[in-house]
Structures are given as C-alpha cells and as structure tokens.
Amino acid sequence: MNHDQDIWLSSVQVQAIREELQEQLLWRTSQLDNLKASVDGAGGEGLSWQDLLADITATDRAIAEITQGLDNLARGDYGVCTGCGSRIPFERLKVRPLTRNCVACQRRHEMG
C-alpha cells in the first residue's frame, strides 16, 4: 500500500458518500415504484413487457447495490478494492460511489 492510501475517509467524506447513496436509493426506489405501477396499468409509455421487466430487474439490482454500499459504509469496510484489498481514494468514490475496484484492478477487469 502506498503512502497516499494511508489517508482514509474523513467523517465529512463518509457523510457526503452516505448522502449521495441515500439520494440514489430514494431515486431508484421511486423509479421502481413507477415501473411497478406501469405493470399494474398494463404497460404504459410504449414499453413492451420484456422491456418493462428488464427495467424492473435492473432497477431492483441497482437498489441492492446501493443498499450493500450503505451497509458497507455502516460496517466500516466501504471503499476497499475487491481485487487487491487496497483503499479506494475518495476522489474515485466521489465520482463512482458504488465502485468495487481501484483504478488498476478495474482496468485489469475490463481487459480480461
């Protein structure tokens, strides 16, 4: 681990990430409610049943990811790379709060 990674998330940074994740969760939950209402309303918005089901599945998956991020934040193990175990810098987490990999591991993952 290099010296830059010895600096970890401040309470202000944790709070900023928590607020961002909570905002995303609220938005996605509202989106899921609207999609389910479309099902009850027999489609709507010109979407096929397959498209609607795909959207519901994707939104449900996003909610699960956000909830996992909030759980990790509460446990104190948020922002740890799943590839190498190093701490992910706040700058990356701020842009991609649900990232699971540092930049180097993400590149390896995308290439492989």
WOGI-V995395 format. One record per residue. N is the residue number from 1. RES is the residue in one letter. BURIAL is 1 if it has 24 or more other ideal C-beta (glycine too) atoms within 12 Angstrom, else 0. Layout:
BEGIN
n:N res:RES burial:BURIAL
n:N res:RES burial:BURIAL
END
This chain:
BEGIN
n:1 res:M burial:0
n:2 res:N burial:0
n:3 res:H burial:0
n:4 res:D burial:0
n:5 res:Q burial:0
n:6 res:D burial:0
n:7 res:I burial:0
n:8 res:W burial:0
n:9 res:L burial:1
n:10 res:S burial:0
n:11 res:S burial:0
n:12 res:V burial:0
n:13 res:Q burial:1
n:14 res:V burial:1
n:15 res:Q burial:0
n:16 res:A burial:0
n:17 res:I burial:1
n:18 res:R burial:1
n:19 res:E burial:0
n:20 res:E burial:1
n:21 res:L burial:1
n:22 res:Q burial:0
n:23 res:E burial:0
n:24 res:Q burial:1
n:25 res:L burial:1
n:26 res:L burial:0
n:27 res:W burial:0
n:28 res:R burial:1
n:29 res:T burial:0
n:30 res:S burial:0
n:31 res:Q burial:0
n:32 res:L burial:1
n:33 res:D burial:0
n:34 res:N burial:0
n:35 res:L burial:1
n:36 res:K burial:0
n:37 res:A burial:0
n:38 res:S burial:1
n:39 res:V burial:0
n:40 res:D burial:0
n:41 res:G burial:0
n:42 res:A burial:0
n:43 res:G burial:0
n:44 res:G burial:0
n:45 res:E burial:0
n:46 res:G burial:0
n:47 res:L burial:0
n:48 res:S burial:0
n:49 res:W burial:0
n:50 res:Q burial:0
n:51 res:D burial:0
n:52 res:L burial:1
n:53 res:L burial:0
n:54 res:A burial:0
n:55 res:D burial:1
n:56 res:I burial:1
n:57 res:T burial:0
n:58 res:A burial:0
n:59 res:T burial:1
n:60 res:D burial:0
n:61 res:R burial:0
n:62 res:A burial:1
n:63 res:I burial:1
n:64 res:A burial:0
n:65 res:E burial:0
n:66 res:I burial:1
n:67 res:T burial:0
n:68 res:Q burial:0
n:69 res:G burial:1
n:70 res:L burial:1
n:71 res:D burial:0
n:72 res:N burial:1
n:73 res:L burial:1
n:74 res:A burial:0
n:75 res:R burial:0
n:76 res:G burial:0
n:77 res:D burial:0
n:78 res:Y burial:1
n:79 res:G burial:1
n:80 res:V burial:1
n:81 res:C burial:1
n:82 res:T burial:0
n:83 res:G burial:0
n:84 res:C burial:0
n:85 res:G burial:0
n:86 res:S burial:0
n:87 res:R burial:1
n:88 res:I burial:1
n:89 res:P burial:1
n:90 res:F burial:1
n:91 res:E burial:0
n:92 res:R burial:1
n:93 res:L burial:1
n:94 res:K burial:0
n:95 res:V burial:0
n:96 res:R burial:0
n:97 res:P burial:1
n:98 res:L burial:1
n:99 res:T burial:1
n:100 res:R burial:1
n:101 res:N burial:1
n:102 res:C burial:1
n:103 res:V burial:0
n:104 res:A burial:0
n:105 res:C burial:0
n:106 res:Q burial:0
n:107 res:R burial:0
n:108 res:R burial:0
n:109 res:H burial:0
n:110 res:E burial:0
n:111 res:M burial:0
n:112 res:G burial:0
END
